[in-house]
């Protein structure tokens, strides 16, 4: 399908966390009914049945697993905690393979009190350490730069450039970047960095939503495309010009939208995607 085809929902995927009130079964039923074919699976929705069975359910529903969300959280002050993080990421890679997802999205981690440069070093080292397991499973480790408001405790990787540098250093087709408009829309180098990431073959995923004004909560007040100030279409254009032909993943954490009827909400997601995505 041509990357420029903006008129249909065939490349629309939804993160299960977008419909947080729903179980995996409910997500599968709701997305199928709405004609949404891609699902990005948050780990906790797999807990009740396990990844093997969950993967079977996704396939039986005719949906495609787009990503397992989320691994990462590499930096830690002690060696044993760093090892625990590596084990967790290997587990994520196994789960991704079990549900047929081609990537694990990485929230890379940050620890209050640890200098960002040290955290970044540990992140690169952690990704390198689990890379053989990613290669064995044929699953990509997709580094998601997070908005700098999360640099203190969630991720020391905050710009596309930092993610790209790790991709370049490791030079593996199993390390890439998840471009999330919520986290990178403000970056003055965004267009150029997307182009560079495309040239390196690093763009693994594209996440969409919007930045509400005012933002009432730093975690759970994302908007649907068109509800805020991000020009999603323009960024999508840059990503597609850089060669990306994958899914457009709607990832919205919103107390406001979680309180609504989720079936109606999925219909509004589709409408927002077609008009503003
Ligand atoms: Zn994201």
Boltz pocket constraint, residues with backbone or C-beta under 6 A from the ligand:
constraints:
  - pocket:
      binder: B
      contacts: [[A, 144], [A, 178], [A, 180], [A, 207], [A, 251]]
      max_distance: 6.0
